Amino acid sequence: MAIKIYTKTGDKGETSLIGGTRVPKHHIRIEAYGTVDELNSYIGLVRDLITEKHAQFKLLVEVQDRLFTMGSILAADPEKNKMKLPELKESDIELLEKAIDEMDKVLPPMKHFVLPGGHATISQVHIARCICRRAERNVLHLNEVFPVNDLTFKYLNRLSDYLFTLSRQLAIDYKAKETPWLPRQ
């Protein structure tokens, strides 16, 4: 039997967590995994823009998988969920760190903050980075009320670093000019 896309159970402003608990759609948990979902969609856009030939393409697919994992963890009621969910691992964070280190080998040292832009794809990566930071803030806020595995916000923190580094790598790849932020004095 096929699953129907609409259930009508959310028509009054509530939704179900994995485990069956009903919560308002503005609940902090929904905000956290909804922002992770938004980030995942934006990473998909970035992946589409850089194409399969780019060295980071496969890693972005991995990132999307980890974000789905994270979303399922955040969408579950820790007390009522009986489903076996995938887990984040320290090696997921190490994979991002390795990619950052590899890109850093060819990037010029930073002497100033960099203004987002230079190429449409680079700008999209910066937007993804900002969404990632918001997801991290939302997960940390959720953690103040409902404990969250620290690998979740650690992964988001490292992912935002990865996205910033990717934006700089793309500036080289696309021969785009990085514009330093030189504050008005």
C-alpha positions as a Markdown table, in Angstrom:
| # | Residue | x | y | z |
|---|---|---|---|---|
| 1 | Met | 0.0 | 0.0 | 0.0 |
| 2 | Ala | 1.3 | 3.4 | -1.0 |
| 3 | Ile | 1.7 | 6.1 | 1.7 |
| 4 | Lys | -0.6 | 9.1 | 1.2 |
| 5 | Ile | 1.3 | 12.4 | 1.1 |
| 6 | Tyr | -1.5 | 14.2 | 3.0 |
| 7 | Thr | -2.9 | 12.9 | 6.2 |
| 8 | Lys | -4.9 | 16.0 | 7.4 |
| 9 | Thr | -3.6 | 15.3 | 10.9 |
| 10 | Gly | -1.7 | 18.6 | 10.9 |
| 11 | Asp | -4.5 | 20.8 | 9.8 |
| 12 | Lys | -4.9 | 22.3 | 13.3 |
| 13 | Gly | -1.3 | 23.3 | 13.8 |
| 14 | Glu | 0.2 | 20.1 | 15.3 |
| 15 | Thr | 2.4 | 17.4 | 14.0 |
| 16 | Ser | 3.7 | 14.0 | 15.3 |
| 17 | Leu | 7.2 | 13.2 | 16.4 |
| 18 | Ile | 8.6 | 9.7 | 15.7 |
| 19 | Gly | 7.1 | 7.8 | 18.6 |
| 20 | Gly | 3.7 | 9.4 | 18.2 |
| 21 | Thr | 3.9 | 12.4 | 20.5 |
| 22 | Arg | 1.9 | 15.4 | 19.1 |
| 23 | Val | 3.5 | 18.8 | 19.4 |
| 24 | Pro | 2.7 | 22.2 | 18.0 |
| 25 | Lys | 4.3 | 22.9 | 14.6 |
| 26 | His | 6.2 | 25.9 | 16.2 |
| 27 | His | 7.7 | 23.5 | 18.9 |
| 28 | Ile | 11.5 | 24.0 | 19.4 |
| 29 | Arg | 12.1 | 20.4 | 18.2 |
| 30 | Ile | 10.2 | 21.1 | 14.9 |
| 31 | Glu | 12.2 | 24.3 | 14.4 |
| 32 | Ala | 15.4 | 22.4 | 14.9 |
| 33 | Tyr | 14.8 | 19.6 | 12.5 |
| 34 | Gly | 12.9 | 21.8 | 10.1 |
| 35 | Thr | 16.0 | 24.0 | 9.8 |
| 36 | Val | 18.2 | 21.0 | 9.3 |
| 37 | Asp | 15.8 | 20.0 | 6.5 |
| 38 | Glu | 16.0 | 23.4 | 5.0 |
| 39 | Leu | 19.8 | 23.2 | 5.1 |
| 40 | Asn | 19.7 | 19.7 | 3.4 |
| 41 | Ser | 17.6 | 21.2 | 0.6 |
| 42 | Tyr | 20.1 | 24.0 | 0.2 |
| 43 | Ile | 23.0 | 21.6 | 0.1 |
| 44 | Gly | 21.2 | 19.8 | -2.7 |
| 45 | Leu | 21.1 | 23.1 | -4.6 |
| 46 | Val | 24.8 | 23.6 | -4.1 |
| 47 | Arg | 25.5 | 20.0 | -5.2 |
| 48 | Asp | 23.5 | 20.6 | -8.4 |
| 49 | Leu | 25.4 | 23.8 | -9.1 |
| 50 | Ile | 28.9 | 22.4 | -8.8 |
| 51 | Thr | 28.1 | 19.2 | -10.8 |
| 52 | Glu | 29.4 | 15.7 | -10.4 |
| 53 | Lys | 32.8 | 16.5 | -11.7 |
| 54 | His | 33.8 | 18.6 | -8.7 |
| 55 | Ala | 36.0 | 17.0 | -6.1 |
| 56 | Gln | 33.4 | 17.9 | -3.3 |
| 57 | Phe | 30.3 | 16.5 | -5.0 |
| 58 | Lys | 30.4 | 13.1 | -3.4 |
| 59 | Leu | 31.1 | 14.6 | 0.0 |
| 60 | Leu | 28.0 | 16.8 | -0.4 |
| 61 | Val | 25.9 | 13.7 | -1.0 |
| 62 | Glu | 27.4 | 12.3 | 2.3 |
| 63 | Val | 26.5 | 15.5 | 4.0 |
| 64 | Gln | 22.9 | 15.3 | 2.9 |
| 65 | Asp | 22.8 | 11.7 | 4.2 |
| 66 | Arg | 24.1 | 12.8 | 7.6 |
| 67 | Leu | 21.6 | 15.7 | 7.6 |
| 68 | Phe | 18.8 | 13.2 | 7.0 |
| 69 | Thr | 20.2 | 11.1 | 9.9 |
| 70 | Met | 20.3 | 14.2 | 12.1 |
| 71 | Gly | 16.7 | 15.2 | 11.1 |
| 72 | Ser | 15.4 | 11.7 | 12.1 |
| 73 | Ile | 17.2 | 11.9 | 15.4 |
| 74 | Leu | 15.8 | 15.3 | 16.2 |
| 75 | Ala | 12.3 | 14.3 | 15.0 |
| 76 | Ala | 12.1 | 11.4 | 17.5 |
| 77 | Asp | 10.6 | 11.6 | 20.9 |
| 78 | Pro | 13.5 | 10.2 | 23.0 |
| 79 | Glu | 11.1 | 8.7 | 25.5 |
| 80 | Lys | 8.5 | 7.1 | 23.2 |
| 81 | Asn | 10.4 | 6.3 | 20.1 |
| 82 | Lys | 10.9 | 2.5 | 19.5 |
| 83 | Met | 12.4 | 2.8 | 16.0 |
| 84 | Lys | 16.1 | 2.0 | 15.4 |
| 85 | Leu | 17.4 | 5.2 | 13.9 |
| 86 | Pro | 20.7 | 5.8 | 12.1 |
| 87 | Glu | 23.4 | 7.5 | 14.2 |
| 88 | Leu | 26.0 | 10.2 | 13.7 |
| 89 | Lys | 29.6 | 9.2 | 14.4 |
| 90 | Glu | 32.8 | 11.0 | 15.2 |
| 91 | Ser | 34.1 | 9.8 | 11.9 |
| 92 | Asp | 31.4 | 11.9 | 10.1 |
| 93 | Ile | 33.0 | 15.0 | 11.7 |
| 94 | Glu | 36.5 | 13.8 | 10.9 |
| 95 | Leu | 35.5 | 13.4 | 7.2 |
| 96 | Leu | 34.6 | 17.1 | 7.2 |
| 97 | Glu | 37.8 | 18.1 | 8.9 |
| 98 | Lys | 39.8 | 16.1 | 6.4 |
| 99 | Ala | 38.1 | 17.9 | 3.5 |
| 100 | Ile | 38.7 | 21.3 | 5.1 |
| 101 | Asp | 42.4 | 20.4 | 5.6 |
| 102 | Glu | 42.7 | 19.3 | 2.0 |
| 103 | Met | 41.2 | 22.5 | 0.6 |
| 104 | Asp | 43.2 | 24.6 | 3.0 |
| 105 | Lys | 46.4 | 23.3 | 1.4 |
| 106 | Val | 45.7 | 25.3 | -1.8 |
| 107 | Leu | 43.9 | 28.3 | -0.3 |
| 108 | Pro | 45.7 | 31.5 | 0.3 |
| 109 | Pro | 45.9 | 32.5 | 4.0 |
| 110 | Met | 43.1 | 34.6 | 5.2 |
| 111 | Lys | 44.2 | 38.1 | 6.2 |
| 112 | His | 40.6 | 39.6 | 6.3 |
| 113 | Phe | 37.1 | 38.5 | 6.6 |
| 114 | Val | 35.6 | 37.8 | 3.1 |
| 115 | Leu | 32.4 | 39.3 | 1.8 |
| 116 | Pro | 30.1 | 36.6 | 0.5 |
| 117 | Gly | 29.8 | 36.7 | -3.3 |
| 118 | Gly | 32.0 | 36.6 | -6.4 |
| 119 | His | 30.0 | 34.0 | -8.2 |
| 120 | Ala | 26.4 | 32.8 | -8.0 |
| 121 | Thr | 27.5 | 29.3 | -6.7 |
| 122 | Ile | 29.7 | 30.8 | -4.1 |
| 123 | Ser | 26.9 | 33.0 | -2.9 |
| 124 | Gln | 24.6 | 29.9 | -2.6 |
| 125 | Val | 27.3 | 28.2 | -0.5 |
| 126 | His | 27.4 | 31.2 | 1.8 |
| 127 | Ile | 23.6 | 31.0 | 2.2 |
| 128 | Ala | 23.9 | 27.3 | 3.0 |
| 129 | Arg | 26.6 | 28.2 | 5.6 |
| 130 | Cys | 24.2 | 30.8 | 7.2 |
| 131 | Ile | 21.4 | 28.2 | 7.3 |
| 132 | Cys | 23.8 | 25.8 | 8.9 |
| 133 | Arg | 24.6 | 28.3 | 11.6 |
| 134 | Arg | 20.9 | 28.8 | 12.3 |
| 135 | Ala | 20.4 | 25.1 | 12.5 |
| 136 | Glu | 23.2 | 24.9 | 15.0 |
| 137 | Arg | 21.7 | 27.6 | 17.1 |
| 138 | Asn | 18.3 | 25.9 | 17.0 |
| 139 | Val | 19.7 | 22.6 | 18.0 |
| 140 | Leu | 21.7 | 24.2 | 20.9 |
| 141 | His | 18.4 | 25.9 | 22.0 |
| 142 | Leu | 16.7 | 22.5 | 21.9 |
| 143 | Asn | 19.5 | 21.0 | 23.9 |
| 144 | Glu | 18.8 | 23.5 | 26.7 |
| 145 | Val | 15.3 | 21.9 | 27.2 |
| 146 | Phe | 15.7 | 18.4 | 25.7 |
| 147 | Pro | 19.2 | 16.8 | 25.7 |
| 148 | Val | 20.7 | 16.3 | 22.3 |
| 149 | Asn | 23.7 | 14.2 | 21.5 |
| 150 | Asp | 26.7 | 16.6 | 21.3 |
| 151 | Leu | 27.8 | 15.1 | 18.0 |
| 152 | Thr | 24.7 | 16.8 | 16.5 |
| 153 | Phe | 25.8 | 20.4 | 17.1 |
| 154 | Lys | 29.5 | 19.5 | 16.7 |
| 155 | Tyr | 28.7 | 18.2 | 13.2 |
| 156 | Leu | 26.8 | 21.4 | 12.4 |
| 157 | Asn | 29.6 | 23.5 | 13.6 |
| 158 | Arg | 32.1 | 21.7 | 11.5 |
| 159 | Leu | 29.8 | 21.7 | 8.5 |
| 160 | Ser | 29.6 | 25.5 | 8.6 |
| 161 | Asp | 33.4 | 25.6 | 8.6 |
| 162 | Tyr | 33.4 | 23.2 | 5.7 |
| 163 | Leu | 31.0 | 25.3 | 3.8 |
| 164 | Phe | 33.0 | 28.5 | 4.3 |
| 165 | Thr | 36.1 | 26.7 | 3.2 |
| 166 | Leu | 34.2 | 25.3 | 0.2 |
| 167 | Ser | 33.2 | 28.9 | -0.8 |
| 168 | Arg | 36.9 | 29.8 | -0.8 |
| 169 | Gln | 37.8 | 26.8 | -2.8 |
| 170 | Leu | 35.1 | 27.6 | -5.4 |
| 171 | Ala | 36.5 | 31.1 | -5.7 |
| 172 | Ile | 39.7 | 29.5 | -6.9 |
| 173 | Asp | 37.9 | 27.0 | -9.1 |
| 174 | Tyr | 35.8 | 29.6 | -10.8 |
| 175 | Lys | 38.5 | 32.2 | -10.8 |
| 176 | Ala | 36.3 | 34.5 | -8.8 |
| 177 | Lys | 37.7 | 37.4 | -6.8 |
| 178 | Glu | 37.4 | 37.2 | -3.1 |
| 179 | Thr | 36.4 | 40.6 | -1.7 |
| 180 | Pro | 38.0 | 41.3 | 1.6 |
| 181 | Trp | 36.0 | 43.1 | 4.2 |
| 182 | Leu | 37.9 | 46.3 | 5.0 |
| 183 | Pro | 35.8 | 48.2 | 7.5 |
| 184 | Arg | 35.3 | 51.8 | 7.1 |
| 185 | Gln | 37.4 | 53.7 | 9.6 |
